Amino acid sequence: MKTTIDVPDDLLHRAKVFAAERQTTLKDLVIAGLDQVLQSASASGHREEALARLKRGFHLGGSALGRQEAHGRR
């Protein structure tokens, strides 16, 4: 699949030089980098931790509003 991303000029230049030095393409470099980041994130448990927080919910204080209160009716 093709996509377009906006990369700062300096970073793009450094990435192109890095890829050329290793006789690979920018595309392969980006794929390898994304894969590494995603594997690292799933290995560290961040995803499971985030899902657990979502399931617990967030208590922001106050009390729950009833239907009438939520709609501003009295």
Secondary structure by P-SEA (a helix, b strand, c coil): ccbbbbbcaaaaaaaaaaaaaacccaaaaaaaaaaaaaaaaaaaaaaaaaaaaaaaccccbbbbbccccccccc
